[in-house]
Amino acid sequence: MVDAAFENITWGNGVKGPTLYIPQIFWRDCTPWREANMWVIWQIKRGAKKVETALSAIGHLRAFAAWLEERGMTWTHFPEREDQRCLTIYRGHLISQRESEQLMPSTVSARMSSVLRFYRWVMRNGLIVADQPLWKDKSVLVQLDHKYGMRRSVLVTSSELSIPNSGANLLTLEGGVIPVSVDVSQRIVSFASRHGSPEIALLLRTGFGTGMRVSTVLSLRERTVERAAPHPSFRGWFTIAVGPTGAVPVDTKFGRSGEILVPSAAIEALRSYIRSPRRLLRIALAKAEDRDLIFLTKSGRPFGNSSSKSMAMNTQISRLRKKAADVGESCLVGFNFHRARATFGTELAKAALKHGGITFAIWLVKNALMHKSEKDTLRYIKFVQSISILEDTSDQFSHEFFGMLP
């Protein structure tokens, strides 16, 4: 507020607040899916869900909408026969994608859950009218253990259409993924270098070499790498500060702050790309607040942010998978970026167990991957131990069994 004489200025809090960009879903005929867009805005406005969770939900609904249009079906298609209803058919479609390893079990479960939550909301608000129930619900009593040892029971509603998060492979890590071998990881990076953009090749090298989550890698800034410091104990390694409280904020899961181990080769590769003419051309097209980001698209936009997630990177990985399939290369079958993190964590756990034992391995992997709890870290340790046992058992079985053959 400024007085008439411009002598005194009084500063006050703005009424509008920060601007939040929320993606919207449109059908092929350019009409919006109003009900879905309203549902996401409602979730964010009421504060029941984190913004990231709501944005993830609209991503699942977008996939559902694309499937509906591909099948020529409307989202209100609920005939009397249950096996002909859109949700029943879509459930079968998701399960087939899980079994063919096109989608991870956790993604399939979350996608169906988001779609069902949307339908519950539209029914509760009278935005869809059905002559019969769209599905059957059941109440399930769930036992929850408190971290201090207390147990309580919670009654939850479950749908017959929900898909449990269970995969056929019992040996999985965080997110239900499994790592790839060192040989396969090298083939992936080599293929990306030959057939992909320099950005996707560098992203994959960084993922395999550091174990950073995709949101962390995509939010790395030039100043983040400039401030990298050699690790005082581990020769050939640097540390970079990540998290919201750092001098240069970098996205992390749960908003945790800390330091991540980065090999010197990765630091040099990032610094070399930062100074490259290719990136400088992209900086010239970027907004002022984005020019410090390392990874920009050719139009100067971020590879990923709070609203678009990692769509640019996912698009490039999808193109690589298609190209690999065309030339008969199998290294990218079922691959997603999170498997790079799982691969790094597994190889780090192997080395730590070999040279320092279980206690050292837990400490090192937990800090390197910035796990919130040791539960996820222990999965890596158990995974490595299980693989070692299975390999020994397989060798012994093969020797004893096939040794009996003439």
N, C-alpha and C positions, 0 to 999 in steps of 0.2 A: 504494500500500500504506500502511495506517494502523495504528500500533501500538495496543495496548489502552488506553493512557492518553491517546490522541489528542494526543500531544506532538510526534511526528515524522511527517511525511508524505513518502513516497518516490514520486516519479513515475516511471513506466515506459512503454515503448511498448505500445500496444494490440496484441492478437493478431489481432483481427478485420480491421482495416484498413478502407479506405473501402468503402461500399456501392455496388455497381454494379447499376443497373436494366437488365435485358435484356428486350426485348419477346419475347413468345412467340406462336406461330402456333396458332390453333384452327380446326377445321373448323366447318361450319354446325351440326352436331349437338353442338357444345360440347366435343368431344373434342380433346385436343391433338395436334399433329403432332409426336410425340415425337422422331422421327429428326432432323427439321429443327432442333428446339430444342436437342437434344443436340449437333448439329454446330456451332452457333453458340457454345455454351458451351465446347465443346472447343477451338475456335479461340482464344477469348479466354484460356482457362486456360493453354494451352501458350505463349502469347505470340508465336505466329508471325505474327499479324495485329494491326494497331492496332484498338482498340475501334471506332473509326468505320468501319473497313473491314468488320468483322464485322457491325455493325449495318446497314450498307448491303447486305450479302449477305442478311440475313434479310428486308430489304425486297423484294429481288428474288424470294426464295422465296415471300413472301406474295403477290406478284403472280402467280406461277406457280400457287400453291394456289387463288387466286380463279379463274384460267382453268380449272383442272381441274374445279372444282365447277360452273362455268358450262357446261362440256362434258359433265358427268356422267361423268367419267373418273377413275380412281384413279392415283396416282403410280407404281404398280407395273404399269401396263398396258403390257406388252411382248409382243404376239402375234408369231407367226412372220413375218408380213409387215411389213417395215420401215416402209412408208408408213402403217401403222395404229398405230404405236407413239406413245405420248404425247409423247416428246421430239421425234420427227420432225415431228409435227403442230404442236407448240408452236414449233419453229424457224420453220416457215412462217408461223405467226401473228405472230411478232416481226418477220419480214422485211416482211410486209404492213403492219404498224404503222409501220415505218421508211419505207416507200415512200409511205404516205399522210400522213407527217409528224406522226403522233400521238406518236411517240417519236423522240428524237435517235439518230443512228447509234451514238454512244458509249454511250448507255443500253442499246440493243439488244444491243450486243456484251458489255457488262458483265453484263447480265441472263442471257444464255445461258451465259456463263462461270461465273457463280455457281451456276447450276443444275447444270452439268456437274461442277463441283468437289464439290458436295454428293453427287451420285450416285457419284463416284469414292470418296468417303469411306465411304458406306454399303456399297458393294461390298467395299472393303478390310476393313471390320469385320464382314462377314458379315450385315449387316442386311437384305439383299435377295438372293434367290437366283434366278438366271436360267438357263434351259436353254441359251441361246446368248448371245454378246456383245451388249451393248446398243447398241454402235456400234463403228466401226473407228477405231483410233488410228494415227497415223503420227509418226515422229520427224523433227524439222526442226532443221537446224543454223543457229543465229542468230548473226550477227556483231555484237558489241557494241564500241563505241568508248569508250575511257576518256577522261576529260576532259583527261588529259595527253598524249593522242595514241596510246596503246597500244591494240591491238585484241585481243580474245579471242573464242573461239568457245564457244557453250553449246548443248548438245543438249537440246531441249525436246520434250515430247509434245503433239501437237495432235490434236484430234478432228475427224472429218468433220462433226460437228454444230455446231462453233464458227462464229460469225458475225464476220467481219473488221469492224473499225471503219472503214468506208469509206462515204461518202455520195456522192450524185450531184453535189452542189454542191462544187466544188473550192475556192471562196472561203469558207472558214470560219475561225473564231477559236478561242480556247481552249474546250475542251469540245465542239468540233464544231458550235458554234452560229453563227448569223449575226445581225447587228444588224437593227433595224427603222429606218425613216426617222424623222426628227424629227416629221414630220406624223403618222405612225402612232403614235409614242410619245405625242403629245399627245392623240390620239383614245383611246388605251388609258386614260390617266389620267382623261380626261374621262368616259369610259364607267364606269370604276370609281367615280368620285365620284358619279355619278347612280344607279348600279344596285348598287353594292357597299357594304361597311361603311366607315366612316371609317378604320379600321385598314388595310384592304387598299389603299385609295386613297393613304394616307400612305406605306405600304410601297413602292408602285410609284413614287411621286414621289421617294422617297429613293433607290431603286435606279437610276432614270434620271438622277438629279441627282448621284450620288456614285460609282456603279460598284461599290459595296460588294457582297461576296458575301452570299448569303441568310443564312448562319450568322452573319456579322458584324452585319448589320442587326437580326436577331432577338435578338442578345445585347446590343444597346445598352442602356445604363442611364441613369437620370436624371442621375447624377453625371457620366457621359461627356459629355453635352451641356452641363451646367453648366460643365465645365472647358474647353469649346471656346474657342480663342483666335484672334483675327484673324491672318491670314497676313501676315507683314511685307512681302512683295513683291507678292502678288496681291490687288489691291483687290477687295472684295466676296466674298472667300473666307475660310473659317475652317479650322483644323486640329483634329482630334480624335485623341487617342492610343488605339490599339487594340493588342491582343495580350495575352499572359498576364503580361507583366512590368510592365504599367502599374499606376497607382494604382487604376484601376477596370478589372479584366480584361475583355476583350472577345474573343470567339472569332475566330480567323483561321486560314486554311489553313496547314498546316505549323507552326502555333504561332509565326508570325513577329510581331514587335513593330515598330511604326512609327507614322507619322502619316498620316491620310487627309485629302485635300482635300474640304471640304464647302461648297457655296455658302451665302451668308448667308440666302437664302430658305428653304433646307432647315432651317437651324438655327432660324429663327423658327417654321417650321411644326411642328418637333418640340417646341420649348418651349411653343408654344400648346397642343398636344395633351397634353403632360405636365400642364399646369394645368387641363385640361378636367374638368368633372364626370363625364363618361363614363368617363375613365380612373380617377378617384378611386373610383368605385363598384367598379371591377374590382380596385383595390388592396385594398379592404376585404375581398375574398374570397380574396386571394392569401396564400400562405405567406410567412413573414417574410423568407426568403431570396430571394423572387421579387418583392417589392414595389418594388424599385428598377428592375426591367425596364420598358422603355417599352411594349413590345407584349405585352399580356396578352389572353387570351380572355375572354368574358363570364362564365366561371366562375372567373376569376382564375388560370388556368394559363398558363404561358409559351407563346407562339406556336411556339416551337421550342427544343429543348435536345438534349443528347447522346443521349438515348434516343428521343425522338419525332421528331427531326429537324424538318422544317418542315411537318408534316402539316396543321396548322390553316391555314397560308397556302396550301398546295397545294389544300386543299379549297375555299377561297374563290376561288382562281383558276379552278378547274374549274367552279364555279358561274357565274362571270363568263363563261367561254367558252360554256357552255350557253345562258346568257341572251343573249349576243351572237348566237349561231347562231339562236336563236328569233326575234330581231328583224331578222335579216339584216345584222348588223354584222360585217365581215370582219377588223377590226383585231386580234382575239385568236386568229385561226386559227394553230395551231402555236406559240403564244406560251408561254414559260415565263420565270421570273424571271431566269434567267441571261442572257437576251437583253437585259435592261435594262442589265446590266453591259457587255455587248458593245457596246451602243449608246453608252453613255457613253464607253467607251474609243475607239471609232471617231471620234466627234465631237471628242474631245479631241485625238486624233492629227491630224485634219484641221486644227484651229486651230493646233496646234503646228508642223506642217509649213509652214503658210502664213506664220507670223510668226517662226519661229526656225530652221527647217531640220531635217535628219534627226537630228543629234546632240542638239539640244534636245528634239525630239519623243520620242526614245528615253528620255532622262532623265526627262522629265515623265510620260510614260505609265507607265513602269516604277515610279516612285515612287507615282503616284496609285493604281494598281491593285495595288500591293504584290506585283509578280511576283517569284518566287524567282530566275528567270534571265531574261536578255534574249531568250531564244528565243521566249517567249510575246509579249513586247513587239514584237519584229520582225514577228510575224504581223499585228499591228494596222497597223504602218507599211506592210507590203507589201499588206495588204488595201486600205488607202486609196489607195495608188498604183495598184493594179490596177483598182480601181473607176473612178478618174479616167481611166485609159487606155481602159478599156472604154467609158466615156461619150463620150470624144472620138472613138473609133473608130466607135461607133454613130452619132453625129451626122454624121460624114464619110460613112459608108457610106450612110446614109439620104438625104443630100443628093445624092450622086453617083448612087445607084441610082434613087431615085424621081424625081430630076430628069430622067431619061431617059424617063419615062413621059409620054404625051401628056396 
